[in-house]
Amino acid sequence: MSTGSNRILDEFAKLMTDAAGAAQGVRREVETAFRGQAEKILNSMDIVQREEFEAMRDMAVKAREENAKLAARIDELEQKLVEYGGKDTKSASTTARAKK
Protein backbone atom coordinates (compact mmCIF):
# COMPACT_ATOMS: atom_id res chain seq x y z
CA MET A 1 0.00 0.00 0.00
CA SER A 2 2.80 2.42 0.78
CA THR A 3 4.40 1.87 -2.65
CA GLY A 4 1.14 2.87 -4.30
CA SER A 5 0.95 5.99 -2.19
CA ASN A 6 4.62 6.85 -2.92
CA ARG A 7 4.01 6.32 -6.62
CA ILE A 8 1.05 8.70 -6.56
CA LEU A 9 3.08 11.29 -4.67
CA ASP A 10 6.01 10.82 -7.09
CA GLU A 11 3.70 11.32 -10.06
CA PHE A 12 2.16 14.36 -8.41
CA ALA A 13 5.65 15.82 -7.68
CA LYS A 14 6.68 15.20 -11.29
CA LEU A 15 3.50 16.87 -12.51
CA MET A 16 4.14 19.90 -10.29
CA THR A 17 7.78 20.12 -11.47
CA ASP A 18 6.64 20.01 -15.09
CA ALA A 19 4.00 22.66 -14.38
CA ALA A 20 6.59 24.92 -12.74
CA GLY A 21 8.90 24.51 -15.74
CA ALA A 22 6.04 25.29 -18.12
CA ALA A 23 5.12 28.37 -16.05
CA GLN A 24 8.71 29.62 -16.27
CA GLY A 25 8.67 29.10 -20.03
CA VAL A 26 5.42 31.03 -20.33
CA ARG A 27 6.86 33.81 -18.16
CA ARG A 28 9.91 34.09 -20.44
CA GLU A 29 7.66 34.18 -23.51
CA VAL A 30 5.47 36.90 -21.99
CA GLU A 31 8.53 38.96 -20.99
CA THR A 32 9.97 38.65 -24.49
CA ALA A 33 6.67 39.64 -26.10
CA PHE A 34 6.21 42.55 -23.70
CA ARG A 35 9.76 43.77 -24.23
CA GLY A 36 9.28 43.60 -28.00
CA GLN A 37 6.03 45.57 -27.84
CA ALA A 38 7.50 48.15 -25.46
CA GLU A 39 10.49 48.61 -27.76
CA LYS A 40 8.17 49.00 -30.76
CA ILE A 41 6.09 51.64 -28.95
CA LEU A 42 9.15 53.56 -27.75
CA ASN A 43 10.67 53.52 -31.25
CA SER A 44 7.46 54.89 -32.72
CA MET A 45 7.57 57.74 -30.17
CA ASP A 46 11.06 58.82 -31.31
CA ILE A 47 12.47 58.49 -27.81
CA VAL A 48 16.25 58.62 -27.64
CA GLN A 49 18.03 55.50 -26.47
CA ARG A 50 20.27 55.80 -23.44
CA GLU A 51 23.45 55.05 -25.43
CA GLU A 52 22.68 57.85 -27.90
CA PHE A 53 21.89 60.25 -25.06
CA GLU A 54 25.14 59.44 -23.25
CA ALA A 55 27.15 59.92 -26.46
CA MET A 56 25.54 63.31 -27.15
CA ARG A 57 26.03 64.39 -23.53
CA ASP A 58 29.73 63.49 -23.74
CA MET A 59 30.03 65.47 -26.98
CA ALA A 60 28.33 68.50 -25.38
CA VAL A 61 30.63 68.37 -22.35
CA LYS A 62 33.66 68.18 -24.62
CA ALA A 63 32.37 71.09 -26.74
CA ARG A 64 31.80 73.23 -23.62
CA GLU A 65 35.31 72.51 -22.39
CA GLU A 66 36.75 73.41 -25.79
CA ASN A 67 34.69 76.63 -25.89
CA ALA A 68 36.00 77.61 -22.47
CA LYS A 69 39.59 76.96 -23.60
CA LEU A 70 39.06 78.97 -26.78
CA ALA A 71 37.49 81.87 -24.86
CA ALA A 72 40.46 81.89 -22.48
CA ARG A 73 42.83 81.81 -25.45
CA ILE A 74 41.02 84.74 -27.09
CA ASP A 75 41.18 86.73 -23.86
CA GLU A 76 44.91 85.97 -23.61
CA LEU A 77 45.56 87.04 -27.20
CA GLU A 78 43.52 90.22 -26.76
CA GLN A 79 45.48 91.05 -23.63
CA LYS A 80 48.75 90.57 -25.52
CA LEU A 81 47.44 92.79 -28.30
CA VAL A 82 46.65 95.54 -25.80
CA GLU A 83 50.08 95.13 -24.20
CA TYR A 84 51.80 95.58 -27.58
CA GLY A 85 50.05 98.86 -28.15
CA GLY A 86 46.99 97.73 -30.08
CA LYS A 87 43.58 99.14 -29.44
CA ASP A 88 41.45 97.80 -26.60
CA THR A 89 39.56 94.97 -28.31
CA LYS A 90 38.51 93.36 -25.06
CA SER A 91 35.53 95.64 -24.54
CA ALA A 92 34.46 95.21 -28.17
CA SER A 93 34.76 91.42 -28.08
CA THR A 94 32.99 91.21 -24.73
CA THR A 95 30.14 93.25 -26.16
CA ALA A 96 30.04 91.07 -29.27
CA ARG A 97 29.95 87.89 -27.14
CA ALA A 98 27.21 89.31 -24.94
CA LYS A 99 25.05 90.00 -28.01
CA LYS A 100 25.26 86.34 -29.06
Short mmCIF file of the C-alpha atoms (twelve columns), coordinates in Angstrom:
data_MODEL
# 
_entry.id   MODEL 
# 
loop_
_atom_site.group_PDB 
_atom_site.id 
_atom_site.type_symbol 
_atom_site.label_atom_id 
_atom_site.label_alt_id 
_atom_site.label_comp_id 
_atom_site.label_asym_id 
_atom_site.label_seq_id 
_atom_site.Cartn_x 
_atom_site.Cartn_y 
_atom_site.Cartn_z 
_atom_site.pdbx_PDB_model_num 
ATOM 1   C CA . MET A 1   0.000  0.000  0.000   1 
ATOM 2   C CA . SER A 2   2.805  2.418  0.775   1 
ATOM 3   C CA . THR A 3   4.396  1.873  -2.647  1 
ATOM 4   C CA . GLY A 4   1.142  2.867  -4.301  1 
ATOM 5   C CA . SER A 5   0.954  5.990  -2.190  1 
ATOM 6   C CA . ASN A 6   4.616  6.855  -2.922  1 
ATOM 7   C CA . ARG A 7   4.010  6.319  -6.616  1 
ATOM 8   C CA . ILE A 8   1.045  8.704  -6.564  1 
ATOM 9   C CA . LEU A 9   3.083  11.292 -4.671  1 
ATOM 10  C CA . ASP A 10  6.014  10.820 -7.091  1 
ATOM 11  C CA . GLU A 11  3.701  11.319 -10.062 1 
ATOM 12  C CA . PHE A 12  2.163  14.364 -8.407  1 
ATOM 13  C CA . ALA A 13  5.645  15.818 -7.682  1 
ATOM 14  C CA . LYS A 14  6.678  15.199 -11.288 1 
ATOM 15  C CA . LEU A 15  3.502  16.871 -12.515 1 
ATOM 16  C CA . MET A 16  4.138  19.895 -10.291 1 
ATOM 17  C CA . THR A 17  7.777  20.124 -11.466 1 
ATOM 18  C CA . ASP A 18  6.644  20.014 -15.087 1 
ATOM 19  C CA . ALA A 19  4.003  22.662 -14.384 1 
ATOM 20  C CA . ALA A 20  6.590  24.923 -12.737 1 
ATOM 21  C CA . GLY A 21  8.901  24.505 -15.739 1 
ATOM 22  C CA . ALA A 22  6.039  25.288 -18.115 1 
ATOM 23  C CA . ALA A 23  5.120  28.366 -16.050 1 
ATOM 24  C CA . GLN A 24  8.709  29.624 -16.269 1 
ATOM 25  C CA . GLY A 25  8.666  29.103 -20.034 1 
ATOM 26  C CA . VAL A 26  5.415  31.027 -20.328 1 
ATOM 27  C CA . ARG A 27  6.857  33.812 -18.163 1 
ATOM 28  C CA . ARG A 28  9.906  34.092 -20.437 1 
ATOM 29  C CA . GLU A 29  7.662  34.180 -23.511 1 
ATOM 30  C CA . VAL A 30  5.466  36.903 -21.994 1 
ATOM 31  C CA . GLU A 31  8.531  38.957 -20.987 1 
ATOM 32  C CA . THR A 32  9.974  38.645 -24.491 1 
ATOM 33  C CA . ALA A 33  6.675  39.643 -26.105 1 
ATOM 34  C CA . PHE A 34  6.209  42.551 -23.697 1 
ATOM 35  C CA . ARG A 35  9.761  43.774 -24.234 1 
ATOM 36  C CA . GLY A 36  9.280  43.605 -28.000 1 
ATOM 37  C CA . GLN A 37  6.031  45.572 -27.843 1 
ATOM 38  C CA . ALA A 38  7.500  48.153 -25.459 1 
ATOM 39  C CA . GLU A 39  10.495 48.614 -27.760 1 
ATOM 40  C CA . LYS A 40  8.173  49.004 -30.756 1 
ATOM 41  C CA . ILE A 41  6.091  51.638 -28.949 1 
ATOM 42  C CA . LEU A 42  9.153  53.556 -27.754 1 
ATOM 43  C CA . ASN A 43  10.673 53.515 -31.246 1 
ATOM 44  C CA . SER A 44  7.458  54.894 -32.721 1 
ATOM 45  C CA . MET A 45  7.567  57.735 -30.173 1 
ATOM 46  C CA . ASP A 46  11.058 58.822 -31.307 1 
ATOM 47  C CA . ILE A 47  12.473 58.487 -27.806 1 
ATOM 48  C CA . VAL A 48  16.254 58.618 -27.645 1 
ATOM 49  C CA . GLN A 49  18.032 55.498 -26.467 1 
ATOM 50  C CA . ARG A 50  20.274 55.804 -23.444 1 
ATOM 51  C CA . GLU A 51  23.447 55.054 -25.431 1 
ATOM 52  C CA . GLU A 52  22.684 57.847 -27.899 1 
ATOM 53  C CA . PHE A 53  21.888 60.249 -25.063 1 
ATOM 54  C CA . GLU A 54  25.135 59.439 -23.245 1 
ATOM 55  C CA . ALA A 55  27.147 59.920 -26.464 1 
ATOM 56  C CA . MET A 56  25.543 63.312 -27.146 1 
ATOM 57  C CA . ARG A 57  26.035 64.389 -23.527 1 
ATOM 58  C CA . ASP A 58  29.729 63.495 -23.744 1 
ATOM 59  C CA . MET A 59  30.035 65.471 -26.979 1 
ATOM 60  C CA . ALA A 60  28.326 68.497 -25.377 1 
ATOM 61  C CA . VAL A 61  30.633 68.371 -22.351 1 
ATOM 62  C CA . LYS A 62  33.661 68.178 -24.625 1 
ATOM 63  C CA . ALA A 63  32.369 71.092 -26.735 1 
ATOM 64  C CA . ARG A 64  31.802 73.231 -23.619 1 
ATOM 65  C CA . GLU A 65  35.308 72.509 -22.388 1 
ATOM 66  C CA . GLU A 66  36.745 73.406 -25.790 1 
ATOM 67  C CA . ASN A 67  34.685 76.629 -25.893 1 
ATOM 68  C CA . ALA A 68  35.997 77.614 -22.469 1 
ATOM 69  C CA . LYS A 69  39.591 76.958 -23.604 1 
ATOM 70  C CA . LEU A 70  39.062 78.973 -26.776 1 
ATOM 71  C CA . ALA A 71  37.488 81.866 -24.860 1 
ATOM 72  C CA . ALA A 72  40.464 81.888 -22.480 1 
ATOM 73  C CA . ARG A 73  42.833 81.812 -25.447 1 
ATOM 74  C CA . ILE A 74  41.015 84.737 -27.091 1 
ATOM 75  C CA . ASP A 75  41.179 86.726 -23.863 1 
ATOM 76  C CA . GLU A 76  44.912 85.970 -23.607 1 
ATOM 77  C CA . LEU A 77  45.559 87.042 -27.202 1 
ATOM 78  C CA . GLU A 78  43.516 90.216 -26.759 1 
ATOM 79  C CA . GLN A 79  45.479 91.052 -23.628 1 
ATOM 80  C CA . LYS A 80  48.749 90.569 -25.519 1 
ATOM 81  C CA . LEU A 81  47.440 92.790 -28.304 1 
ATOM 82  C CA . VAL A 82  46.647 95.543 -25.797 1 
ATOM 83  C CA . GLU A 83  50.083 95.128 -24.195 1 
ATOM 84  C CA . TYR A 84  51.804 95.576 -27.576 1 
ATOM 85  C CA . GLY A 85  50.053 98.864 -28.153 1 
ATOM 86  C CA . GLY A 86  46.991 97.731 -30.085 1 
ATOM 87  C CA . LYS A 87  43.584 99.144 -29.438 1 
ATOM 88  C CA . ASP A 88  41.453 97.797 -26.602 1 
ATOM 89  C CA . THR A 89  39.555 94.966 -28.315 1 
ATOM 90  C CA . LYS A 90  38.513 93.359 -25.064 1 
ATOM 91  C CA . SER A 91  35.525 95.637 -24.540 1 
ATOM 92  C CA . ALA A 92  34.463 95.205 -28.173 1 
ATOM 93  C CA . SER A 93  34.761 91.415 -28.081 1 
ATOM 94  C CA . THR A 94  32.987 91.210 -24.731 1 
ATOM 95  C CA . THR A 95  30.137 93.253 -26.163 1 
ATOM 96  C CA . ALA A 96  30.044 91.066 -29.268 1 
ATOM 97  C CA . ARG A 97  29.953 87.887 -27.139 1 
ATOM 98  C CA . ALA A 98  27.213 89.314 -24.937 1 
ATOM 99  C CA . LYS A 99  25.051 90.000 -28.015 1 
ATOM 100 C CA . LYS A 100 25.256 86.345 -29.064 1 
# 
